[in-house]
């Protein structure tokens, strides 16, 4: 259970930033703003630097979430756009256990009591810009460039008590990663209301490699869109920190409004 809690903490700290979708079918000389709120049912898979696997389901994440913000804001003018999005998560999990040792001894033997608590505050911020490469009735395609920033603050508290004696260990670890990314973002029209958004980027910097991909289906209500899709985001690290790699995958639902 302790490894599961640690895996949960690590996974939350590197939770993924959302993918924007093209908001307009035609360029305009005026600035157009788009705000989005979203839900993402992501599971977590990764590997620690000690070689052990990390796998946490979305249900485990949801059970231990204290607070979270997932939102994005986009500005578009003519062929250019700028998109900023943020994922902030505050997660805590705890486990207590009591285990008898040599219970056949006089007095019932010795009992070892242990508690483990993990707290994680993680922020992922994406700031990207893009330029329109293709624009026609059926397809909009942008080239994308920018940066992805990851900030992680994790605290682990362990306490063991037996025979009236106890010992506790408190560990705090912070990590920050900044990577440059390039990619493509597009929107293919099905008809006047339905469309298919897609996104792909790759990057490197303080991480060895990072990439994300998204594809889905959306419906346009006029000034707003509702998009359902599947997204994957992953990092590979140099092995000097807690993880050698981490990835997040799962379905998501996003609501966007233009103003």
N, C-alpha and C positions, 0 to 999 in steps of 0.2 A: 504493500500500500504506500510506503514511503516513496518508492521509485515512481509510483503513479502520480503522487502529489508533486514531486519535483518535476516530472515531465509536464504536468499541467501548468506549473509556474513558468517553466521555460517557454512553453508554447504560447502562453498568453503574452509574454513579453515581446514576442516577435510576431504578433498578429498582423494580418495583412492590410495594406492600404487599398481603398476601393479604386475601381477602374471607371473613368469617365467615358461617356458616349457622346457622339456628335450631336449637338443640340439643334442645329439648323439645317435646312435643306438648301438655302441660298445665302450668299454673303450679304452683309449690310454694312453701311458706313457708320452706323450708330453702334455703340457698345450694347451688347445683349448679355444679361447676367442669368445664370442658371444655378439654383441651389438644390442640393440633393440630400436626402436622408435614406439610409439603407439598413437592411438586415443581411447578415451573411452566416449561413450555417456551416462553418468550416470545421473540419477535423484537422488534427496536427500529427505529422510524422517527421521524425528526425533521428539523429545519431549524436550521442555525447562523445566527448573526446576520449572517454574510457572504453568506447566500443559498444555501449549498451543502446538499445533502441528506445525511442520515445514515441508513444502512440496514444493520443487522447481524443475521444469522440466529442462531438459538439454538445451532447448531453452533459458530459462531465464539465465542460467549460461553462455552460449555462448555469449549472448547479452552484458554481463557486464564484460567479461574477458579482462583485460589489457595486461597480459603477462602470459605465462605458459610454463613449461618444463616438459615433461614426457618421461623418458628414463631409460634403465637398462643396466648393464654390468655384464656378467657372465664369470667365469673362471672354467674350468673343467679339471681334470686330473685323469685318471683311474676311480675308483669308487666314487671319491669325487668331489663336486662342491661348489663354493662360488658365491653368487648372491647379487649384490647391486642394488637397484633401487630408483629413486627419483621422486617425484611429487612436483613441485613448482608452486604456483598460486598466482597472484597478481590481485585482483578484486576490482572494485569500482562501486558503484551505488548511484544515487541521485534522489530526488523527491522534487518538489516545488508545493505549493498549495496556493490558496487565497480563503477565505471563509467569506462571509458577515454575520454579526451578527445583528439582529434586523434591517433589511433594511428599515422598515417603518418609522423609526425615522427621524426627520429633518436632512437634510444634507446627507441622505442615510444610516445612521447608522454607524456601525463600521466594519472594515474589518480586519481579522486576516490573516497575511501572515506567512507561515511556510516553512522551507526547512529542508531536512534531507539528510545527506550524510554518506555513509558507505564505509570504505576501509579495506580490509583484505589481509594480506600476510600469506600464509600457506605453510608449508613444511611437507611432509611425507617421511620418509626414511626407507626402509627395508634392513636389512643386515642378510642374512640367509645362512646356509651351509647345505649340505646334503650328505648322503651315499647311494650308490646303494644297494637295497635290492633284486630286481628281475631284471634279464636281459635275455631275449630270443628274438626270432625273432618277436614275436607279442606284447611284453609288456616290458617296462622299468619302474621301480618303485623305487623312492628314499624316504627315511625318511628325514624329514626337521626339523631343529632347528635354532633359531636365535632370532632377536629382531625387533620390529617396533617402530619407534619414530615419534611423532607428535608435531609440533611447530606451534602455532597460535598467530598472532598479529592482533587484530581487533581494529579499531577506528571508533567511531560514533560521528557525529557532528549534533546537533539539534539547530535551531534558530527560534524564534517566534517574530514577530513584529506586534504591533497594536497601533493605535493612536499616532504614533511617538515614542513609547516606545518599547524597544526590550530586549530580553534575549536569551542567547545562553548557551548550555551545550555541553561540550566535554568529551567523555569517551574513555579511552584506556584500553584494557584488553589483557593480554598475558597468555597463558596456554601452558604447555609442558607435554606430556605423553610418558612414555617409558614402553613397555610391552615385555615380553618374549613370544615366540610362538613356537609351535611344530606342525608338520603335515606330509602330504604325497604329493608327486608330481609324476605324471606319464604321460606316452605317449603310447597309444595303436595303433598299426599299422593296417591300413585297407588294403593297398597294398604298392607297392614300392614308391608311391608318397603321398598318402593321409594318414592322421593319426588323432587321437583324443587325444588332451592334456587335462589334468585335474589336479586340485590342491585343497587342503583343509588344513587350519591351524586353530588352536585355541590358545588363550593366555590370560595372565593376568599380572598385575603388578601395575602400577599407574592407570590404568583403571580397573574397576571391571571385565570386560570380553571383549575380542575382537576376531573376527573370520572373515575368508574370504573363499570364494569358487569360483571356476572357472571351466568351461567346454566349449569346442569348437570343431572346426574342422580346420585342417591345411593342407597346400599343400607344399611339399618340392621341391625346385628348384635346389637342389644340395648343394651349400654353403649358401643358404638362405631359409627362411620359411615365409609364409604368413598365419596368424591365425586369424580366426573370431570366437568370442565366447561371452559368457555372464558371467558377474562377479558381485559378491555381497561381500561387506565388511561392517562390522558394529562394533560399540563400545557401551558398557554400562558403565556409570560413576556413581560415588557415590552421585551425586546431588548437590555438593558444588560449581560447576562451572556453565557455561551457559546452559549446556545440561545434561539431564539424559541418553539419548541415541541418536545415529545417525547412519544412514545406507545409503549406496550408492549402486545402482543397475543399470545395463544397459549393452547394447552390446558394444563390442570393436573390434578394428582391430589393429594387431601388425605385424610389419615387423622386422625380425631378420636376421643378417648376421654373419657368422662365419669366423674368420680370424686367 
